[in-house]
Amino acid sequence: MFISRALAIFFLVFTLSACQQEQRDENLSLPVETLKNVRWQLESAQGFSLPNKTELIPFIEFIETGKVSGFTGCNRFQGGVNIDDSTIQFAPLAMSKRYCMETAEIESLFVQALEQVAQGHITENTLTFYDQNDKAVLTFVGQSR
């Protein structure tokens, strides 16, 4: 009796967790067309706080298929991006070389976070990037250009 209950509980938990994972995977989508003509301003980040001045907050723009540009809080950047359904991978980014004491740490952490991005998802006006462990690392809010 105990073994059959334990097996029943195991299968119930296994089935529920599998359903939750499927539901999460179905919800992940990153339609390329919805990324364009929008300035995605950083709203929150895992591991660092945003600057107090609005003009120093990083942003990203998808300028055309396969190309991205943006602002790190100090420097401008541009480079390639590969998007396939919800999978996203940034190519090495070219960046200007200014030094900004006020945002140097934010810039470094922001670029490191972009390097960790494995998936993306858009919900309404919010773009979230996830790492390979499905942990949200960067969240942006869209602003029309």
DSSP file (Angstrom, degrees, kcal/mol; ACC not computed):
  #  RESIDUE AA STRUCTURE BP1 BP2  ACC     N-H-->O    O-->H-N    N-H-->O    O-->H-N    TCO  KAPPA ALPHA  PHI   PSI    X-CA   Y-CA   Z-CA
    1    1 A M     >        0   0    0      0, 0.0     4,-2.0     0, 0.0     5,-0.2   0.000 360.0 360.0 360.0 -45.4    0.0    0.0    0.0
    2    2 A F  H  >  +     0   0    0      1,-0.2     4,-2.6     2,-0.2     5,-0.2   0.913 360.0  50.5 -62.3 -43.0    2.8    2.4    0.9
    3    3 A I  H  > S+     0   0    0      1,-0.2     4,-2.6     2,-0.2    -1,-0.2   0.904 109.4  49.8 -65.0 -41.9    4.7    1.7   -2.3
    4    4 A S  H  > S+     0   0    0      2,-0.2     4,-2.2     1,-0.2    -1,-0.2   0.881 112.3  48.1 -66.7 -36.2    1.7    2.2   -4.5
    5    5 A R  H  X S+     0   0    0     -4,-2.0     4,-2.6     2,-0.2    -2,-0.2   0.921 111.7  50.1 -66.2 -43.5    1.0    5.6   -2.8
    6    6 A A  H  X S+     0   0    0     -4,-2.6     4,-2.5     1,-0.2    -2,-0.2   0.919 112.3  47.2 -62.0 -43.4    4.6    6.6   -3.2
    7    7 A L  H  X S+     0   0    0     -4,-2.6     4,-2.6     2,-0.2     5,-0.2   0.906 111.2  51.2 -63.5 -41.6    4.6    5.7   -6.8
    8    8 A A  H  X S+     0   0    0     -4,-2.2     4,-2.1     2,-0.2    -2,-0.2   0.913 112.0  46.6 -62.4 -42.8    1.3    7.5   -7.4
    9    9 A I  H  X S+     0   0    0     -4,-2.6     4,-2.7     2,-0.2     5,-0.2   0.909 111.5  52.1 -65.3 -42.6    2.7   10.7   -5.7
   10   10 A F  H  X S+     0   0    0     -4,-2.5     4,-2.8     1,-0.2    -2,-0.2   0.941 111.8  45.2 -58.8 -49.3    6.0   10.4   -7.7
   11   11 A F  H  X S+     0   0    0     -4,-2.6     4,-2.7     2,-0.2    -1,-0.2   0.864 112.5  52.0 -65.5 -35.7    4.1   10.2  -11.0
   12   12 A L  H  X S+     0   0    0     -4,-2.1     4,-2.6    -5,-0.2    -2,-0.2   0.946 113.2  43.5 -64.1 -48.3    1.8   13.0  -10.1
   13   13 A V  H  X S+     0   0    0     -4,-2.7     4,-2.6     2,-0.2     5,-0.2   0.919 115.3  49.7 -63.3 -43.6    4.7   15.3   -9.2
   14   14 A F  H  X S+     0   0    0     -4,-2.8     4,-2.2    -5,-0.2    -2,-0.2   0.921 112.7  46.9 -60.9 -45.2    6.6   14.2  -12.3
   15   15 A T  H  X S+     0   0    0     -4,-2.7     4,-2.4     2,-0.2    -2,-0.2   0.916 112.9  48.9 -64.7 -44.2    3.6   14.9  -14.6
   16   16 A L  H  X S+     0   0    0     -4,-2.6     4,-2.4     1,-0.2    -2,-0.2   0.917 112.3  47.6 -63.4 -43.0    2.9   18.3  -13.0
   17   17 A S  H  X S+     0   0    0     -4,-2.6     4,-2.2     1,-0.2    -1,-0.2   0.886 111.5  51.0 -67.8 -36.1    6.5   19.4  -13.4
   18   18 A A  H  X S+     0   0    0     -4,-2.2     4,-2.4    -5,-0.2    -1,-0.2   0.903 110.7  49.2 -65.1 -40.6    6.6   18.2  -17.0
   19   19 A C  H  X S+     0   0    0     -4,-2.4     4,-2.6     2,-0.2    -2,-0.2   0.904 110.2  50.9 -64.1 -41.8    3.4   20.1  -17.7
   20   20 A Q  H  X S+     0   0    0     -4,-2.4     4,-2.3     2,-0.2    -2,-0.2   0.908 110.9  48.6 -63.8 -40.8    4.8   23.2  -16.1
   21   21 A Q  H  X S+     0   0    0     -4,-2.2     4,-2.7     2,-0.2    -2,-0.2   0.922 111.8  49.0 -65.2 -43.6    8.0   23.0  -18.2
   22   22 A E  H  X S+     0   0    0     -4,-2.4     4,-2.6     1,-0.2    -2,-0.2   0.923 111.1  50.3 -60.4 -43.3    6.0   22.5  -21.4
   23   23 A Q  H  X S+     0   0    0     -4,-2.6     4,-1.6     1,-0.2    -1,-0.2   0.909 111.0  48.7 -62.4 -41.9    3.8   25.5  -20.6
   24   24 A R  H  X S+     0   0    0     -4,-2.3     4,-1.1     1,-0.2    -1,-0.2   0.924 112.2  48.7 -62.9 -45.6    6.9   27.6  -19.9
   25   25 A D  H  < S+     0   0    0     -4,-2.7     3,-0.5     1,-0.2    -2,-0.2   0.889 109.4  52.4 -64.4 -38.9    8.5   26.5  -23.2
   26   26 A E  H  < S+     0   0    0     -4,-2.6    -1,-0.2     1,-0.2    -2,-0.2   0.857 107.8  52.6 -63.9 -34.0    5.3   27.2  -25.1
   27   27 A N  H  < S+     0   0    0     -4,-1.6     2,-0.5    -5,-0.2    -1,-0.2   0.708  86.7  96.4 -77.1 -20.0    5.1   30.7  -23.7
   28   28 A L     <  +     0   0    0     -4,-1.1     2,-0.3    -3,-0.5    58,-0.2  -0.583  49.0 145.4 -74.0 121.0    8.7   31.6  -24.7
   29   29 A S        -     0   0    0     -2,-0.5    93,-1.6    57,-0.1    57,-0.2  -0.982  31.2-172.3-154.2 148.2    8.7   33.5  -28.0
   30   30 A L        -     0   0    0     55,-0.4     2,-0.3    -2,-0.3    55,-0.1  -0.581  14.6-163.6-140.0  72.1   10.8   36.2  -29.5
   31   31 A P    >>  -     0   0    0      0, 0.0     3,-1.2     0, 0.0     4,-0.6  -0.438  14.1-144.7 -64.3 120.8    9.2   37.3  -32.7
   32   32 A V  H >> S+     0   0    0     -2,-0.3     3,-1.5     1,-0.3     4,-1.0   0.861  94.5  60.0 -55.4 -42.1   11.9   39.3  -34.6
   33   33 A E  H 34 S+     0   0    0      1,-0.3    -1,-0.3     2,-0.2     3,-0.2   0.805 100.5  55.4 -61.1 -29.7    9.4   41.8  -36.1
   34   34 A T  H <4 S+     0   0    0     -3,-1.2    -1,-0.3     1,-0.2    -2,-0.2   0.648 102.1  58.9 -78.1 -13.0    8.2   42.9  -32.7
   35   35 A L  H X< S+     0   0    0     -3,-1.5     3,-0.7    -4,-0.6    27,-0.6   0.800  89.2  89.1 -82.0 -30.3   11.8   43.8  -31.7
   36   36 A K  B 3< S+a   62   0A   0     -4,-1.0    27,-0.1    -3,-0.2     3,-0.1  -0.247  86.2  20.7 -73.5 156.6   12.4   46.3  -34.5
   37   37 A N  T 3  S+     0   0    0     25,-0.5   108,-1.3     1,-0.2     2,-0.4   0.749 101.9 106.8  59.5  27.8   11.6   50.1  -34.3
   38   38 A V  E <   -B  144   0A   0     -3,-0.7     2,-0.7   106,-0.2    24,-0.5  -0.999  64.9-141.6-134.3 137.0   11.7   49.9  -30.5
   39   39 A R  E     -BC 143  61A   0    104,-3.3   104,-1.8    -2,-0.4     2,-1.0  -0.898  20.3-151.8 -94.4 115.5   14.2   51.2  -28.0
   40   40 A W  E     -BC 142  60A   0     20,-2.7    20,-2.0    -2,-0.7     2,-0.4  -0.782  12.6-161.8 -93.2 101.8   14.4   48.6  -25.3
   41   41 A Q  E     -BC 141  59A   0    100,-2.4   100,-2.7    -2,-1.0    18,-0.2  -0.696  26.2-107.1 -89.3 133.3   15.4   50.5  -22.1
   42   42 A L  E     +B  140   0A   0     16,-2.8    98,-0.3    -2,-0.4     3,-0.1  -0.351  39.6 172.3 -60.7 127.7   16.8   48.4  -19.3
   43   43 A E  E     -     0   0A   0     96,-3.7     2,-0.3     1,-0.4    97,-0.2   0.751  64.6  -3.7-106.2 -37.8   14.3   48.2  -16.4
   44   44 A S  E     -B  139   0A   0     95,-1.8    95,-2.6     5,-0.1    -1,-0.4  -0.990  58.3-163.6-155.2 157.0   15.9   45.7  -14.1
   45   45 A A  E >   -B  138   0A   0      3,-0.5     3,-0.7    -2,-0.3     2,-0.6  -0.998  26.1-117.6-145.2 143.3   19.0   43.4  -14.0
   46   46 A Q  T 3  S+     0   0    0     91,-2.4     3,-0.1    -2,-0.3    -2,-0.0  -0.718 100.1  13.6 -79.1 120.1   20.1   40.5  -12.0
   47   47 A G  T 3  S+     0   0    0     -2,-0.6     2,-0.3     1,-0.1    -1,-0.2   0.350 119.1  52.6 101.0  -7.2   23.2   41.4  -10.1
   48   48 A F  S <  S-     0   0    0     -3,-0.7    -3,-0.5    61,-0.0     2,-0.2  -0.994  70.3-120.5-157.4 158.0   23.3   45.2  -10.4
   49   49 A S        -     0   0    0     -2,-0.3    -5,-0.1    -5,-0.1    -3,-0.0  -0.640  32.3-111.8 -96.6 154.5   21.3   48.3   -9.8
   50   50 A L        -     0   0    0     -2,-0.2     7,-0.1    -7,-0.2    -1,-0.1  -0.489  38.2 -96.4 -81.9 154.2   20.4   50.8  -12.5
   51   51 A P        -     0   0    0      0, 0.0    -1,-0.1     0, 0.0     6,-0.1  -0.300  25.0-127.5 -65.2 155.6   21.8   54.4  -12.5
   52   52 A N  S    S+     0   0    0      4,-0.1     2,-0.5     3,-0.0     5,-0.1   0.788  90.5  78.9 -74.3 -28.5   19.7   57.1  -11.0
   53   53 A K  S >  S-     0   0    0      1,-0.1     3,-1.8     3,-0.0     4,-0.2  -0.722  74.2-145.7 -87.7 125.5   20.0   59.3  -14.1
   54   54 A T  G >  S+     0   0    0     -2,-0.5     3,-1.6     1,-0.3    -1,-0.1   0.850  97.5  61.0 -56.4 -38.6   17.7   58.3  -16.9
   55   55 A E  G 3  S+     0   0    0      1,-0.3    -1,-0.3    -3,-0.0    18,-0.1   0.600 102.6  53.1 -69.6  -8.9   20.2   59.3  -19.6
   56   56 A L  G <  S+     0   0    0     -3,-1.8    -1,-0.3     2,-0.1    -2,-0.2   0.374  80.1 112.9-104.5   2.7   22.7   56.7  -18.2
   57   57 A I  S <  S-     0   0    0     -3,-1.6    16,-0.3    -4,-0.2    -7,-0.0  -0.624  71.4-116.6 -79.2 128.5   20.4   53.7  -18.3
   58   58 A P        -     0   0    0      0, 0.0   -16,-2.8     0, 0.0     2,-0.3  -0.206  36.3-179.6 -61.5 152.9   21.5   51.1  -20.9
   59   59 A F  E     -CD  41  71A   0     12,-1.9    12,-2.2   -18,-0.2     2,-0.3  -0.957  15.5-148.3-146.9 166.7   19.3   50.3  -23.9
   60   60 A I  E     -CD  40  70A   0    -20,-2.0   -20,-2.7    -2,-0.3     2,-0.4  -0.993   7.0-166.7-138.4 143.9   19.3   48.0  -26.9
   61   61 A E  E     -CD  39  69A   0      8,-3.4     8,-2.7    -2,-0.3     2,-1.0  -0.999  18.4-143.9-133.1 134.9   17.8   48.3  -30.4
   62   62 A F  E     -aD  36  68A   0    -27,-0.6   -25,-0.5   -24,-0.5     6,-0.2  -0.841  23.6-178.8 -95.8  99.9   17.4   45.7  -33.0
   63   63 A I  E     -     0   0A   0     -2,-1.0     2,-0.3     4,-0.6    -1,-0.2   0.776  60.9 -20.7 -81.0 -27.9   18.2   47.8  -36.1
   64   64 A E  E >  S- D   0  67A   0      3,-1.1     3,-2.6    -3,-0.1    -1,-0.2  -0.951  96.2 -53.1-165.6 170.9   17.6   45.1  -38.7
   65   65 A T  T 3  S+     0   0    0     -2,-0.3     3,-0.1     1,-0.3    17,-0.1  -0.316 126.8   6.4 -57.1 122.9   17.5   41.3  -38.9
   66   66 A G  T 3  S+     0   0    0      1,-0.2    15,-1.3    -2,-0.1     2,-0.4   0.476 113.0  96.2  85.0   2.6   20.7   40.0  -37.4
   67   67 A K  E <   +DE  64  80A   0     -3,-2.6    -3,-1.1    13,-0.3    -4,-0.6  -0.976  44.8 178.6-131.9 142.6   22.0   43.4  -36.2
   68   68 A V  E     +DE  62  79A   0     11,-2.7    11,-2.2    -2,-0.4     2,-0.3  -0.969   2.4 177.4-137.4 150.1   21.8   45.1  -32.8
   69   69 A S  E     +DE  61  78A   0     -8,-2.7    -8,-3.4    -2,-0.3     2,-0.3  -0.926  15.8 135.6-142.5 169.8   23.0   48.4  -31.4
   70   70 A G  E     -DE  60  77A   0      7,-2.1     7,-2.2    -2,-0.3     2,-0.4  -0.985  44.5 -85.4 175.7-164.9   22.7   50.1  -28.1
   71   71 A F  E     -DE  59  76A   0    -12,-2.2   -12,-1.9    -2,-0.3     5,-0.2  -0.999  14.7-160.8-138.0 132.1   24.1   52.0  -25.1
   72   72 A T        -     0   0    0      3,-3.0    38,-0.2    -2,-0.4     4,-0.1   0.459  63.1 -87.1 -93.6  -2.5   25.8   50.5  -22.1
   73   73 A G  S    S+     0   0    0      2,-0.3     3,-0.1   -16,-0.3    31,-0.1   0.141 123.5  21.8 109.9 -15.8   25.4   53.5  -19.8
   74   74 A C  S    S+     0   0    0      1,-0.4     2,-0.3    29,-0.1    25,-0.1   0.430 120.2  43.0-142.1 -49.9   28.6   55.0  -21.1
   75   75 A N        -     0   0    0     21,-0.1    -3,-3.0    23,-0.1    -1,-0.4  -0.738  69.7-123.8-112.2 154.7   29.5   53.6  -24.5
   76   76 A R  E     -E   71   0A   0     -2,-0.3    20,-2.3    -5,-0.2     2,-0.3  -0.663  32.0-171.1 -87.8 150.2   27.6   52.8  -27.7
   77   77 A F  E     +EF  70  95A   0     -7,-2.2    -7,-2.1    -2,-0.3     2,-0.3  -0.948  12.1 178.4-138.6 162.4   27.8   49.2  -29.1
   78   78 A Q  E     +EF  69  94A   0     16,-2.1    16,-2.9    -2,-0.3     2,-0.3  -0.974  18.9 122.0-155.3 159.6   26.8   47.3  -32.2
   79   79 A G  E     -E   68   0A   0    -11,-2.2   -11,-2.7    -2,-0.3     2,-0.2  -0.987  52.3 -52.3 171.6-168.2   27.1   43.8  -33.4
   80   80 A G  E     -E   67   0A   0     12,-0.5    11,-2.7    -2,-0.3     2,-0.3  -0.599  36.6-170.1 -96.3 156.4   25.3   40.7  -34.6
   81   81 A V  E     -G   90   0A   0    -15,-1.3     2,-0.5     9,-0.2     9,-0.2  -0.992  10.3-153.3-145.0 138.6   22.5   38.8  -33.1
   82   82 A N  E     -G   89   0A   0      7,-2.9     7,-2.1    -2,-0.3     2,-0.5  -0.962  15.0-176.4-114.8 121.3   21.1   35.4  -34.0
   83   83 A I  E     +G   88   0A   0     -2,-0.5     2,-0.4     5,-0.2     5,-0.2  -0.976   9.5 171.2-121.6 125.4   17.4   34.8  -33.1
   84   84 A D  E >   -G   87   0A   0      3,-2.6     3,-2.3    -2,-0.5     2,-0.5  -0.901  69.9 -55.2-134.8 103.1   15.7   31.5  -33.7
   85   85 A D  T 3  S-     0   0    0     -2,-0.4   -55,-0.4     1,-0.3   -56,-0.1  -0.525 123.7 -19.9  59.1-113.3   12.3   31.3  -32.1
   86   86 A S  T 3  S+     0   0    0     -2,-0.5    34,-2.5   -57,-0.2     2,-0.3   0.516 116.4 102.4-100.3  -5.0   13.0   32.1  -28.4
   87   87 A T  E <   +GH  84 119A   0     -3,-2.3    -3,-2.6    32,-0.2     2,-0.4  -0.616  49.4 179.9 -80.3 134.3   16.8   31.3  -28.6
   88   88 A I  E     +G   83   0A   0     30,-1.8     2,-0.4    -2,-0.3    -5,-0.2  -0.998  10.6 178.7-137.8 138.6   19.0   34.4  -28.9
   89   89 A Q  E     -G   82   0A   0     -7,-2.1    -7,-2.9    -2,-0.4     2,-0.4  -0.979  17.7-144.6-142.7 127.6   22.7   34.7  -29.1
   90   90 A F  E     -G   81   0A   0     -2,-0.4    -9,-0.2    24,-0.4     3,-0.1  -0.748  14.6-137.6 -90.8 134.5   24.8   37.9  -29.4
   91   91 A A        -     0   0    0    -11,-2.7    -1,-0.0    -2,-0.4    -9,-0.0  -0.383  53.4 -64.3 -74.5 165.8   27.9   37.9  -31.5
   92   92 A P        -     0   0    0      0, 0.0   -12,-0.5     0, 0.0     2,-0.4  -0.302  63.2-129.6 -53.3 135.6   30.9   39.7  -30.0
   93   93 A L        -     0   0    0    -14,-0.1     2,-0.4    -3,-0.1   -14,-0.2  -0.714   5.2-137.8 -96.3 138.6   29.9   43.4  -29.8
   94   94 A A  E     -F   78   0A   0    -16,-2.9   -16,-2.1    -2,-0.4     2,-0.4  -0.783  31.6-174.8 -88.2 136.2   32.0   46.3  -31.0
   95   95 A M  E     -F   77   0A   0     -2,-0.4   -18,-0.2   -18,-0.2   -16,-0.0  -0.979  28.1-112.8-138.6 145.4   32.0   49.1  -28.5
   96   96 A S        -     0   0    0    -20,-2.3   -21,-0.1    -2,-0.4   -22,-0.0  -0.212  31.9-127.5 -64.7 169.6   33.3   52.7  -28.3
   97   97 A K        +     0   0    0    -23,-0.1     2,-0.1     2,-0.1    -1,-0.1  -0.082  52.8 137.5-121.6  34.7   36.1   53.2  -25.7
   98   98 A R        -     0   0    0    -24,-0.0     2,-0.5     2,-0.0   -23,-0.1  -0.462  45.3-137.4 -73.7 152.7   35.0   56.0  -23.4
   99   99 A Y        -     0   0    0     -2,-0.1     2,-0.6   -25,-0.1    -2,-0.1  -0.969  19.6-176.9-112.4 125.0   35.6   55.7  -19.7
  100  100 A C    >>  -     0   0    0     -2,-0.5     4,-1.1     1,-0.1     3,-0.9  -0.931  12.1-163.6-122.5 105.2   32.8   56.9  -17.5
  101  101 A M  T 34 S+     0   0    0     -2,-0.6     3,-0.4     1,-0.2     4,-0.4   0.868  88.3  56.7 -55.6 -39.9   33.6   56.6  -13.8
  102  102 A E  T 34 S+     0   0    0      1,-0.2    -1,-0.2     2,-0.1     4,-0.2   0.809 123.0  21.9 -65.0 -31.8   30.0   56.9  -12.8
  103  103 A T  T <> S+     0   0    0     -3,-0.9     4,-2.9     2,-0.1    -1,-0.2   0.240  86.1 110.8-122.9  13.3   28.8   53.9  -14.8
  104  104 A A  H  X S+     0   0    0     -4,-1.1     4,-2.2    -3,-0.4     5,-0.1   0.906  84.7  44.6 -57.9 -44.9   31.9   51.8  -15.4
  105  105 A E  H  > S+     0   0    0     -4,-0.4     4,-2.5     2,-0.2     5,-0.2   0.917 113.6  49.8 -67.8 -42.9   30.7   49.0  -13.1
  106  106 A I  H  > S+     0   0    0      2,-0.2     4,-2.8     1,-0.2     5,-0.2   0.929 110.6  51.2 -60.2 -45.5   27.2   49.0  -14.6
  107  107 A E  H  X S+     0   0    0     -4,-2.9     4,-2.5     1,-0.2     5,-0.2   0.936 111.0  47.6 -57.8 -48.3   28.6   48.9  -18.1
  108  108 A S  H  X S+     0   0    0     -4,-2.2     4,-2.1    -5,-0.2    -1,-0.2   0.921 115.0  44.8 -60.1 -46.2   30.8   45.9  -17.3
  109  109 A L  H  X S+     0   0    0     -4,-2.5     4,-2.2     2,-0.2    -1,-0.2   0.859 111.8  53.1 -68.7 -36.0   28.0   44.0  -15.6
  110  110 A F  H  X S+     0   0    0     -4,-2.8     4,-2.2    -5,-0.2    -2,-0.2   0.934 110.8  46.2 -64.0 -46.4   25.6   44.8  -18.4
  111  111 A V  H  X S+     0   0    0     -4,-2.5     4,-1.7     1,-0.2    -2,-0.2   0.902 112.2  51.3 -64.2 -41.1   27.9   43.5  -21.1
  112  112 A Q  H  X S+     0   0    0     -4,-2.1     4,-0.9    -5,-0.2    -1,-0.2   0.903 109.0  51.3 -61.3 -40.8   28.6   40.4  -19.1
  113  113 A A  H >X S+     0   0    0     -4,-2.2     3,-0.8     1,-0.2     4,-0.7   0.903 106.5  53.6 -64.2 -41.4   24.9   39.8  -18.7
  114  114 A L  H >< S+     0   0    0     -4,-2.2     3,-0.8     1,-0.2   -24,-0.4   0.870 105.0  55.5 -60.1 -35.8   24.4   40.1  -22.5
  115  115 A E  H 3< S+     0   0    0     -4,-1.7    -1,-0.2     1,-0.2    -2,-0.2   0.753 105.9  52.3 -68.0 -23.2   27.1   37.5  -23.0
  116  116 A Q  H << S+     0   0    0     -4,-0.9    16,-0.5    -3,-0.8    -1,-0.2   0.589  81.1 120.3 -86.7 -12.2   25.0   35.1  -20.7
  117  117 A V    <<  +     0   0    0     -3,-0.8   -27,-0.3    -4,-0.7    14,-0.2  -0.300  21.8 156.2 -63.4 131.7   21.8   35.5  -22.7
  118  118 A A        +     0   0    0     12,-3.4   -30,-1.8     1,-0.4     2,-0.3   0.579  64.0  21.0-123.5 -28.7   20.4   32.3  -24.1
  119  119 A Q  E     -HI  87 130A   0     11,-2.0    11,-3.0   -32,-0.3    -1,-0.4  -0.959  59.0-160.8-142.3 158.4   16.7   33.0  -24.5
  120  120 A G  E     - I   0 129A   0    -34,-2.5     2,-0.3    -2,-0.3     9,-0.2  -0.958   3.6-171.0-138.3 158.3   14.4   35.9  -24.8
  121  121 A H  E     - I   0 128A   0      7,-1.9     7,-2.8    -2,-0.3     2,-0.5  -0.984  10.0-152.1-151.5 137.0   10.7   36.5  -24.4
  122  122 A I  E     + I   0 127A   0    -93,-1.6     2,-0.4    -2,-0.3     5,-0.2  -0.949  12.5 177.9-112.0 129.0    8.3   39.4  -25.1
  123  123 A T  E >   - I   0 126A   0      3,-2.4     3,-2.3    -2,-0.5     2,-0.3  -0.978  66.6 -54.9-127.3 116.9    5.2   40.0  -23.1
  124  124 A E  T 3  S-     0   0    0     -2,-0.4    -2,-0.0     1,-0.3     0, 0.0  -0.352 125.5 -14.5  50.7-109.6    3.2   43.1  -24.1
  125  125 A N  T 3  S+     0   0    0     -2,-0.3    17,-2.4    -3,-0.1     2,-0.4   0.052 117.5  95.8-110.8  23.4    5.9   45.8  -23.8
  126  126 A T  E <   -IJ 123 141A   0     -3,-2.3    -3,-2.4    15,-0.2     2,-0.5  -0.962  51.2-164.8-121.8 130.3    8.5   43.9  -21.8
  127  127 A L  E     -IJ 122 140A   0     13,-2.1    13,-3.4    -2,-0.4     2,-0.4  -0.962  11.5-171.5-112.5 123.3   11.5   42.1  -23.2
  128  128 A T  E     -IJ 121 139A   0     -7,-2.8    -7,-1.9    -2,-0.5     2,-0.4  -0.961   9.5-155.0-120.1 133.0   13.2   39.6  -20.8
  129  129 A F  E     -IJ 120 138A   0      9,-3.0     8,-2.8    -2,-0.4     9,-1.4  -0.886  12.2-163.1-104.8 137.2   16.5   37.8  -21.5
  130  130 A Y  E     -IJ 119 136A   0    -11,-3.0   -12,-3.4    -2,-0.4   -11,-2.0  -0.867  12.8-130.3-117.5 150.3   17.2   34.5  -19.7
  131  131 A D    >   -     0   0    0      4,-2.2     3,-1.9    -2,-0.3   -14,-0.1  -0.256  45.6 -84.4 -86.0-176.2   20.4   32.7  -19.2
  132  132 A Q  T 3  S+     0   0    0    -16,-0.5   -15,-0.1     1,-0.3    -1,-0.1   0.661 129.4  58.8 -66.9 -15.5   20.9   29.0  -20.0
  133  133 A N  T 3  S-     0   0    0      2,-0.1    -1,-0.3     0, 0.0     3,-0.1   0.230 119.4-108.9 -95.0  12.5   19.5   28.1  -16.5
  134  134 A D  S <  S+     0   0    0     -3,-1.9     2,-0.5     1,-0.2    -2,-0.1   0.785  72.9 143.0  65.7  29.9   16.2   29.9  -17.4
  135  135 A K        -     0   0    0     -4,-0.1    -4,-2.2   -89,-0.0    -1,-0.2  -0.886  56.9-116.7-103.1 128.7   17.0   32.7  -14.9
  136  136 A A  E     + J   0 130A   0     -2,-0.5    -6,-0.3    -6,-0.2     3,-0.1  -0.460  39.9 167.5 -64.2 125.9   16.0   36.2  -15.9
  137  137 A V  E     +     0   0A   0     -8,-2.8   -91,-2.4     1,-0.4     2,-0.3   0.716  63.2  19.6-111.0 -32.2   19.1   38.3  -16.3
  138  138 A L  E     -BJ  45 129A   0     -9,-1.4    -9,-3.0   -93,-0.2     2,-0.4  -0.998  58.5-168.5-142.5 136.7   17.9   41.5  -18.0
  139  139 A T  E     -BJ  44 128A   0    -95,-2.6   -96,-3.7    -2,-0.3   -95,-1.8  -0.994  11.5-172.8-127.4 130.5   14.4   43.0  -18.4
  140  140 A F  E     -BJ  42 127A   0    -13,-3.4   -13,-2.1    -2,-0.4     2,-0.4  -0.841  16.9-142.7-120.2 154.4   13.7   45.9  -20.8
  141  141 A V  E     -BJ  41 126A   0   -100,-2.7  -100,-2.4    -2,-0.3     2,-0.2  -0.972  27.8-122.0-116.0 134.3   10.7   48.1  -21.4
  142  142 A G  E     -B   40   0A   0    -17,-2.4     2,-0.4    -2,-0.4  -102,-0.2  -0.525  25.3-175.5 -80.5 138.7   10.0   49.1  -25.0
  143  143 A Q  E     -B   39   0A   0   -104,-1.8  -104,-3.3    -2,-0.2    -2,-0.0  -0.992  30.0-118.1-130.7 123.4    9.8   52.7  -26.1
  144  144 A S  E      B   38   0A   0     -2,-0.4  -106,-0.2  -106,-0.2  -107,-0.1  -0.287 360.0 360.0 -60.3 143.0    8.8   53.5  -29.7
  145  145 A R              0   0    0   -108,-1.3    -1,-0.1     0, 0.0  -107,-0.1   0.426 360.0 360.0 -92.2 360.0   11.5   55.3  -31.7
